[in-house]
């Protein structure tokens, strides 16, 4: 078994948390902290032939359609609000162009971008999700292996909405982002933040650890280190405020508390209030540009 850090390759690590797959299998895992670069990563890491089994659940909302019940309907309502916020965040100050959504799921974000005139492609490893997306979007759908065939510097925007934490080959993925983005193009990375209040409060029962589907676990410090080694400039840090409520709700379910929706709403509100001072939101969004010119498009606002 390879115990080395998936980013820097160091074998110097300590166990940060012992936890289990509360969502599906109840199998035990642990999270290691690299003593060289600080990245947290899941061990043991399931192989490519096994990892798909951990996504096979009717409750895995991101790949489900035609949901029934109050919680799924609430989730869908919040998702629509989130999609508008994501689109505005990703495209602010930019004209229509070419967009690549890596980990596009059933095509929600691409559908939103296409309605605003963007030419889109999506990358999605799940065949089931791709089949749903094909009925909803115009753009080409690719597998992860197809990324290698895309031409250099061909996209104005690349988005990864809660995808980088799922990536097994982290270094390869970051290299592909830099290769594919145009100069002055924009890369948007959204990931859970274990240093948020809800992450610290729920500890090993924090739903956003989501082992083993989440292989990598990020803080602002480790994101900065990972992308600092590339010719990318961090131009903006943002957040997805609704995620704190959903993650807290799921975490309350893992704690087997009564009234998890109410408890999760309260804990999510506390997390967001604290984040206004600390800057440690439950879900962080990092916006990078591949710089060739001095002025950033965000300088206009």
PEMOPE-V599955 format. One record per residue. N is the residue number from 0. RES is the residue in one letter. PHI is phi in degrees with one decimal (* if undefined). Layout:
# PEMOPE-V599955
n,res,phi
N,RES,PHI
N,RES,PHI
This chain:
# PEMOPE-V599955
n,res,phi
0,X,*
1,X,-85.0
2,X,-99.7
3,X,-78.6
4,X,-60.2
5,X,-69.9
6,X,-100.2
7,X,-97.9
8,X,82.1
9,X,-70.4
10,X,-101.3
11,X,-94.7
12,X,-151.0
13,X,-130.6
14,X,-75.6
15,X,-92.5
16,X,-148.4
17,X,-104.4
18,X,-155.4
19,X,-132.9
20,X,-77.0
21,X,-72.3
22,X,-75.9
23,X,-138.8
24,X,-97.5
25,X,65.2
26,X,-74.9
27,X,-90.9
28,X,-140.5
29,X,-139.8
30,X,-111.1
31,X,-97.6
32,X,-111.1
33,X,-69.1
34,X,-81.2
35,X,-96.8
36,X,-110.3
37,X,90.0
38,X,-66.3
39,X,-97.3
40,X,-144.7
41,X,-81.1
42,X,-135.8
43,X,-70.9
44,X,-95.8
45,X,-62.0
46,X,-71.6
47,X,-61.1
48,X,-76.7
49,X,-110.5
50,X,-60.3
51,X,-60.5
52,X,-64.2
53,X,-80.9
54,X,-104.9
55,X,-85.3
56,X,-151.0
57,X,-66.2
58,X,-90.5
59,X,-79.9
60,X,-57.9
61,X,-64.7
62,X,-118.0
63,X,-114.3
64,X,-128.3
65,X,55.1
66,X,-77.6
67,X,-124.8
68,X,105.0
69,X,-64.7
70,X,-63.1
71,X,-60.0
72,X,-67.1
73,X,-63.3
74,X,-59.1
75,X,-63.9
76,X,-64.5
77,X,-66.1
78,X,-60.2
79,X,-62.8
80,X,-63.8
81,X,-63.0
82,X,-63.1
83,X,-62.4
84,X,-64.5
85,X,-62.5
86,X,-62.1
87,X,-62.5
88,X,-65.4
89,X,-72.8
90,X,-105.3
91,X,-53.1
92,X,79.8
93,X,-116.6
94,X,-81.6
95,X,-61.5
96,X,-166.3
97,X,-105.4
98,X,-128.8
99,X,-118.5
100,X,-108.1
101,X,-89.7
102,X,78.0
103,X,-76.7
104,X,59.8
105,X,-89.5
106,X,91.5
107,X,-59.1
108,X,-69.4
109,X,-61.9
110,X,-57.3
111,X,-62.5
112,X,-65.9
113,X,-65.2
114,X,-66.5
115,X,-102.0
116,X,96.2
117,X,-80.4
118,X,-90.0
119,X,-120.1
120,X,-129.1
121,X,-128.6
122,X,-115.0
123,X,-150.2
124,X,-72.4
125,X,-80.6
126,X,-64.7
127,X,-60.0
128,X,-66.2
129,X,-61.2
130,X,-63.1
131,X,-69.6
132,X,-61.4
133,X,-60.1
134,X,-83.1
135,X,-119.7
136,X,-126.6
137,X,-91.3
138,X,-69.6
139,X,-71.5
140,X,-109.6
141,X,-122.2
142,X,-89.0
143,X,-60.5
144,X,-68.3
145,X,-71.1
146,X,-56.7
147,X,-59.4
148,X,-87.8
149,X,-75.2
150,X,-70.6
151,X,-63.0
152,X,47.7
153,X,-114.3
154,X,-127.7
155,X,-79.2
156,X,-137.3
157,X,-124.6
158,X,-117.5
159,X,-137.0
160,X,-88.0
161,X,54.4
162,X,-125.0
163,X,-59.5
164,X,-70.1
165,X,-90.0
166,X,-77.3
167,X,-77.7
168,X,-98.6
169,X,-64.7
170,X,-63.1
171,X,-60.9
172,X,-63.6
173,X,-65.5
174,X,-63.5
175,X,-67.5
176,X,-59.0
177,X,-67.0
178,X,-70.2
179,X,-86.9
180,X,-79.8
181,X,-71.6
182,X,-61.9
183,X,67.6
184,X,-75.9
185,X,-125.0
186,X,-113.4
187,X,-114.2
188,X,-119.2
189,X,-112.1
190,X,-143.2
191,X,-65.5
192,X,-121.0
193,X,-69.9
194,X,-89.1
195,X,-68.7
196,X,-59.7
197,X,-66.5
198,X,-63.6
199,X,-72.8
200,X,-70.5
201,X,-84.6
202,X,52.3
203,X,-68.6
204,X,-101.0
205,X,-67.0
206,X,-63.1
207,X,-76.7
208,X,-69.2
209,X,38.9
210,X,-71.4
211,X,-95.1
212,X,-64.1
213,X,-91.8
214,X,-92.1
215,X,-125.6
216,X,-133.1
217,X,-116.9
218,X,-121.9
219,X,-60.2
220,X,-68.0
221,X,-72.8
222,X,-60.9
223,X,-62.0
224,X,-66.5
225,X,-63.4
226,X,-87.9
227,X,-67.9
228,X,-76.3
229,X,-108.7
230,X,-82.0
231,X,-119.6
232,X,-114.9
233,X,-74.9
234,X,-109.6
235,X,-161.0
236,X,-121.8
237,X,-131.9
238,X,-151.5
239,X,-117.6
240,X,-69.4
241,X,-71.5
242,X,-63.4
243,X,-60.5
244,X,-71.8
245,X,-67.3
246,X,-64.4
247,X,-67.3
248,X,-60.4
249,X,-63.6
250,X,-65.8
251,X,-64.7
252,X,-63.0
253,X,-65.7
254,X,-83.6
255,X,59.0
256,X,-82.8
257,X,-72.4
258,X,55.2
259,X,-62.6
260,X,-65.6
261,X,-66.8
262,X,-61.6
263,X,-64.8
264,X,-63.9
265,X,-66.2
266,X,-67.4
267,X,-64.6
268,X,-63.8
269,X,-60.3
270,X,-60.9
271,X,-67.0
272,X,-64.4
273,X,-66.9
274,X,-67.1
275,X,-62.4
276,X,-94.3
277,X,-85.7
278,X,79.1
279,X,-98.1
280,X,-81.4
281,X,-61.6
282,X,-122.2
283,X,-102.5
284,X,-121.0
285,X,-113.0
286,X,-112.2
287,X,-117.6
288,X,-126.0
289,X,-85.7
290,X,-88.1
291,X,-126.1
292,X,-115.0
293,X,-71.9
294,X,-85.9
295,X,-90.0
296,X,-63.3
297,X,-77.7
298,X,-65.4
299,X,-78.3
300,X,-118.6
